Amino acid sequence: MGIRVKDIMDSKPITVDESQTVFSLRELLILRQPECILVLDKAKKLVGLLTPSHMATVSNVEADEPIGKVMIRHFKRINENMTIREAASLLSASELEALPVIDNAENLVGVVTYKDIVKDLVEDHSEQRLTPESAVVYLAMTKDPESEEYWLQKVQTSGFRAAITQVGATAEKLPIKLREATIVAAIARSVIREDPREKFSVSNAVRDIYAQLSIINPGLGGGFKVAIVRGEGRIAVAAFGRCGHALANGNEQIFMGGNII
């Protein structure tokens, strides 16, 4: 069945009342450094959320203003029974670092972030069977050499082949750079052969990724870590990183494509 959101989410999210002041929120951000803060109304119903990057963009707000005036009001909710891939897709589409988690009765049960999605790097989920799609998401979202090596070995143990590369380019060059870097890395790590049909398969998977990128971030370049995994007659490619003119301030997003090979 695979790992579900309820297996990795934070079941004790930080919550605040919408009537609290911006001053108290800033203090909380400094002391706790949370990935996400959920905002509740007087009836303890979820009415908003806040992330550090959103707070950093809020300017000209007096310290005694209520949180309700600066919070994000429109956002998606993730069901606790969703797969990791489904959660990652919703997070990417939302352009937020975290989203609230609800149960089937729509009760708030937690919060999930990108870090939650990859936190099981420190655990051995050997009983869980990887697929090329799940493996490529884990690989793309690794943040250090140790994590990369962990997942490369895990992918190999599952009978798949994988490669990782980095891509950064302007909007005009991004589609070409994505395709070229991914194919070169795939050939270098023997994920694919020097064969036109196999190159075309990778190219189609990258095309899926760029189509998602251009819809969500039209006209923007970006910097991404790209992972490629081949197995079970198909190939999966994932790109994780930021789009924008000021990449350091952008939200991290993940995009995935695949094709038969």
KEPA-171580 format. One line per 5 residues: number of its first residue (from 1); their letters; for each residue x, y, z of C-alpha. Coordinates in Angstrom, 2 decimals. Example, Ala and Ser with C-alpha at 12.3 -4.5 7.8 and 13.67 -1.06 7.14 Angstrom:
1 = AS = 12.30:-4.50:7.80; 13.67:-1.06:7.14
end
This chain:
1 = MGIRV = 0.00:0.00:0.00; 3.01:2.32:0.53; 3.71:5.15:2.92; 0.77:7.46:3.55; 0.64:11.06:4.74
6 = KDIMD = -0.54:9.98:8.19; 2.70:8.01:8.57; 4.94:11.07:8.15; 2.88:14.15:9.11; 3.35:16.24:12.23
11 = SKPIT = 0.31:15.29:14.30; 0.90:18.19:16.74; 1.07:21.29:14.55; 1.64:24.76:15.97; -1.64:26.68:16.08
16 = VDESQ = -2.54:30.27:16.93; -5.77:32.21:17.28; -6.63:34.59:14.44; -7.11:37.38:17.00; -3.51:37.17:18.25
21 = TVFSL = -1.21:39.98:17.19; 1.45:40.03:14.53; 3.95:40.79:17.30; 3.22:37.48:19.04; 3.51:35.72:15.68
26 = RELLI = 6.94:37.19:14.98; 8.08:36.12:18.43; 6.84:32.59:17.75; 8.68:32.47:14.41; 11.93:33.47:16.09
31 = LRQPE = 11.65:31.12:19.06; 10.19:28.03:17.37; 11.19:28.50:13.70; 8.20:26.44:12.51; 7.70:25.30:8.91
36 = CILVL = 4.03:26.18:9.19; 1.60:27.80:11.63; -2.10:26.98:11.45; -4.60:29.71:12.33; -7.84:28.84:14.16
41 = DKAKK = -10.96:30.86:14.86; -12.78:31.05:18.20; -14.54:27.76:17.44; -11.13:26.12:16.87; -11.85:25.73:13.17
46 = LVGLL = -9.00:26.06:10.67; -9.30:29.41:8.87; -5.77:30.17:7.71; -2.11:29.32:7.71; 1.25:31.05:7.72
51 = TPSHM = 4.71:30.04:6.57; 8.02:31.85:7.25; 8.42:32.80:3.57; 4.92:34.32:3.53; 5.65:36.33:6.67
56 = ATVSN = 8.86:37.59:5.09; 6.83:39.10:2.25; 4.36:40.86:4.55; 5.40:44.48:4.90; 3.94:47.62:6.45
61 = VEADE = 2.02:45.61:9.03; 1.76:47.08:12.50; 2.81:44.84:15.39; -0.60:45.12:17.05; -2.54:44.03:13.96
66 = PIGKV = -4.38:40.68:14.31; -2.95:37.63:12.57; -6.22:37.29:10.66; -5.20:40.27:8.52; -1.97:38.72:7.23
71 = MIRHF = -2.70:34.98:7.12; -3.18:32.93:3.95; -6.90:32.23:3.62; -7.06:30.14:0.47; -5.14:26.85:0.48
76 = KRINE = -5.60:23.17:-0.21; -5.94:20.45:2.39; -4.25:17.07:2.25; -6.11:13.93:3.31; -4.19:11.76:5.75
81 = NMTIR = -4.67:8.70:3.52; -3.04:10.26:0.45; 0.22:8.83:-0.85; 3.51:10.71:-0.61; 3.40:11.36:-4.35
86 = EAASL = -0.10:12.84:-4.13; 0.94:15.06:-1.21; 4.05:16.26:-3.05; 1.92:17.11:-6.08; -0.51:19.19:-3.99
91 = LSASE = 2.33:20.98:-2.25; 3.89:21.89:-5.59; 0.61:23.15:-7.00; -0.04:25.26:-3.90; 3.38:26.97:-4.01
96 = LEALP = 3.49:26.65:-0.20; 6.03:24.87:1.99; 3.36:23.10:4.04; -0.33:22.22:4.04; -2.80:21.12:6.74
101 = VIDNA = -3.86:17.47:6.94; -7.45:16.36:7.50; -9.12:12.99:8.05; -12.09:11.63:6.10; -14.46:13.60:8.35
106 = ENLVG = -12.53:16.79:7.44; -11.18:17.19:10.98; -7.74:18.77:11.32; -5.25:16.04:12.27; -1.85:17.52:11.42
111 = VVTYK = 0.38:19.34:8.98; 2.77:18.03:6.33; 5.82:19.77:4.86; 8.46:18.92:2.27; 10.75:17.99:5.14
116 = DIVKD = 8.16:15.52:6.42; 8.04:13.88:3.00; 11.76:13.06:3.15; 12.22:12.68:6.91; 12.13:8.89:6.66
121 = LVEDH = 15.63:9.09:5.16; 16.86:8.39:8.68; 14.68:5.31:9.01; 14.80:1.99:7.21; 11.49:1.33:5.51
126 = SEQRL = 12.77:-1.86:3.96; 9.32:-3.40:4.22; 7.99:-0.76:1.81; 8.37:-1.60:-1.86; 9.66:1.30:-3.92
131 = TPESA = 8.33:2.18:-7.35; 10.26:4.24:-9.90; 7.86:7.13:-9.22; 8.27:7.12:-5.43; 12.02:6.54:-5.65
136 = VVYLA = 12.58:9.45:-8.03; 10.75:11.85:-5.67; 12.90:10.77:-2.71; 16.08:11.14:-4.76; 15.21:14.57:-6.15
141 = MTKDP = 14.40:15.94:-2.71; 17.63:14.87:-1.01; 19.61:17.77:0.43; 23.04:16.26:1.20; 25.50:13.64:-0.17
146 = ESEEY = 24.67:11.16:2.59; 20.97:11.21:1.72; 21.75:10.88:-1.98; 23.94:7.83:-1.36; 21.30:6.28:0.91
151 = WLQKV = 18.61:6.51:-1.77; 20.89:5.54:-4.65; 21.72:2.33:-2.78; 18.08:1.76:-1.88; 17.05:2.22:-5.52
156 = QTSGF = 19.73:-0.21:-6.66; 18.60:-2.76:-4.07; 15.09:-2.50:-5.52; 16.44:-3.51:-8.91; 16.22:-0.03:-10.47
161 = RAAIT = 18.85:2.22:-12.03; 19.15:5.89:-11.10; 21.06:9.11:-11.66; 21.09:12.63:-10.20; 22.10:15.93:-11.79
166 = QVGAT = 21.76:19.68:-11.26; 20.16:22.11:-13.70; 20.03:25.89:-13.60; 19.03:28.14:-16.49; 17.09:31.17:-17.65
171 = AEKLP = 13.51:30.78:-18.85; 14.63:30.62:-22.50; 17.24:27.92:-21.93; 15.53:25.91:-19.18; 13.67:23.37:-21.40
176 = IKLRE = 16.82:22.59:-23.41; 19.07:22.45:-20.33; 16.63:20.16:-18.52; 16.51:17.75:-21.42; 20.26:17.74:-22.15
181 = ATIVA = 21.41:17.44:-18.53; 18.94:14.66:-17.76; 19.89:12.60:-20.82; 23.63:13.06:-20.19; 23.28:12.00:-16.55
186 = AIARS = 21.10:9.02:-17.49; 23.66:7.78:-20.03; 26.61:8.41:-17.69; 25.04:6.29:-14.93; 23.83:3.58:-17.36
191 = VIRED = 20.18:4.39:-16.70; 19.68:4.46:-20.47; 21.80:3.47:-23.46; 23.04:5.61:-26.33; 19.87:4.74:-28.19
196 = PREKF = 17.51:7.24:-29.89; 14.40:5.50:-28.58; 15.63:5.55:-24.98; 16.71:9.19:-25.28; 13.27:10.00:-26.68
201 = SVSNA = 11.64:8.32:-23.67; 13.65:10.48:-21.26; 12.91:13.55:-23.37; 9.17:12.91:-23.09; 9.40:12.56:-19.31
206 = VRDIY = 11.27:15.87:-19.12; 8.64:17.44:-21.38; 6.02:16.50:-18.77; 8.05:18.30:-16.12; 8.55:21.44:-18.18
211 = AQLSI = 4.84:21.58:-19.03; 4.07:21.68:-15.28; 6.81:24.25:-14.68; 5.58:26.60:-17.40; 1.98:26.46:-16.16
216 = INPGL = 2.80:27.20:-12.52; 5.75:29.54:-13.16; 5.25:31.05:-16.64; 8.24:32.86:-18.08; 10.62:32.00:-15.24
221 = GGGFK = 13.95:30.20:-15.18; 15.05:28.10:-12.24; 17.52:25.91:-10.42; 16.70:22.24:-9.83; 18.05:18.92:-8.69
226 = VAIVR = 16.90:16.34:-11.23; 16.60:12.61:-10.51; 16.06:9.81:-13.04; 14.95:6.29:-12.12; 14.42:3.38:-14.50
231 = GEGRI = 12.57:0.20:-13.62; 9.71:-2.11:-14.51; 9.65:-1.06:-18.17; 9.26:2.64:-17.48; 11.28:5.68:-16.52
236 = AVAAF = 10.46:8.45:-14.04; 12.08:11.87:-13.82; 11.61:14.45:-11.04; 12.89:18.02:-10.69; 13.00:19.66:-7.25
241 = GRCGH = 13.98:23.28:-6.71; 12.98:26.88:-7.21; 11.73:29.06:-10.03; 12.01:32.81:-10.17; 14.22:35.78:-10.86
246 = ALANG = 15.41:35.78:-7.23; 15.77:32.03:-6.74; 16.88:32.28:-3.12; 13.50:33.73:-2.19; 11.33:31.33:-4.19
251 = NEQIF = 9.39:28.37:-2.85; 10.80:24.91:-3.43; 8.60:22.81:-5.68; 8.69:19.31:-7.10; 7.62:18.26:-10.59
256 = MGGNI = 7.52:14.76:-12.03; 7.19:13.15:-15.45; 7.37:9.62:-16.79; 7.25:7.47:-19.88; 7.48:3.88:-21.09
261 = I = 11.00:2.77:-21.96
end
